[in-house]
């Protein structure tokens, strides 16, 4: 009933920037916590950034100061602005919406950073 559609991934050089977006649609009646995760080949999926329903944010140490998570509440959209990208940031990035009964995940978008 809820769908998350991601976009914005691609190939960039080290030091470059990308902005990922995740648009949520469906039966959404309120503001919910949303997260960005990433998963590199052969690695566990890890939490990158989080934003609560109240607007508080948190970041993994590896991206702090470089990434910014934000929300457009009226459009149920969350963004991840990624600056100063490093090859170590290469991964599939997923957004997640945490609801009371169920968690919803996007399909993932590939981010590749070349050196």
N, C-alpha and C positions, 0 to 999 in steps of 0.2 A: 504493500500500500504506500510505502515511502520509497522513493528512489533518489539516489545521489549520483549525479553526473559530473565527472571531473574533466578538466581541460587545462591546458597550459604547459604541459610537459614538452620536452624536446631536447635538442643537443645544443650545448653551449660550451664555450671555452672557460677555463679556469679564470676566476675573477668576474665573470659575467653574472647576469641576473635573470631570473624567471619569476613569474607570478602564476601560481596555480590557483584554480578556482574550483569550487564544488557547489553545485546548485542542487538543493533539496526540493523535492516536490511530492505532493500527495497529501495525506491526512495529517497535517502538522498544525497543531493548535497551541502554540507557545514557543518559547525559546529554550533550546536544549544545549547541553554541553556538546561541543564538537572538538574533534582531535584530528591531527595529521600524523600518520604513521609512514614509515618507509621500510622496505625490505630489499636488501641487496642479494645477489645470487649466493646461495649457500649460507645465508645468514638468517637469524631470527628477525621477525618483524619488530621494530622498535618504535616507541612513541617519540615523536619529534617536537610537537607543539600542541597545546591544548588551550581552549577558551571555554569558560563557563558561561552559564546562562546570564550571570551578572556581569560578564565582561572581563573577569580576571584571566590572566594568561600565564602560561608556564612553558618552559622550553628545556629541551635536552641541553646539557652543557656543551655538546659538540656544535650546536647551532646558535647558541645564545649570542646576541649581538649582531648576527647576520640574517636571521630569519624573523619574520613578523607574521603572526596570525591575527586575522581580523574578521569581522562579521558585518554583513549587511542584513540587519534583522528583517526588514520589510520584505526582502526577496529570498530569505532563507538560504543565503549564500555565505560561504566561508572562503577566505583567501589565505594563501601562504605566499608572502613575498620573500623571495630568496635572493640575497645579495652575496657578493664575494664568494661565489660558489667554488667548491674544491672538488677534485676528482673523487674524494671520499664520500661526497654527497650523492654519487651515482646510485640510483635505486629506483624501484617502483614506489610511488607515493600514493597513499590511500587516505581518504577522509572517512571519518566515522561520526555518526550522530548517536548519542546515548540517550535513549528514551526510557520511560519507566519500565516498560515490559520487554522491549527488544532493542538491540543495537543494529544499526544499519550501516553498511559499508558501501563505498563507491567501488568502481571497477578497477581503479588504479590507473596512474598515468606515469609513463617512463620519463625519468630525468637522467640524462647522461652528460657528464662534465668531462671534457677533454683537457689534458695538460698542455 
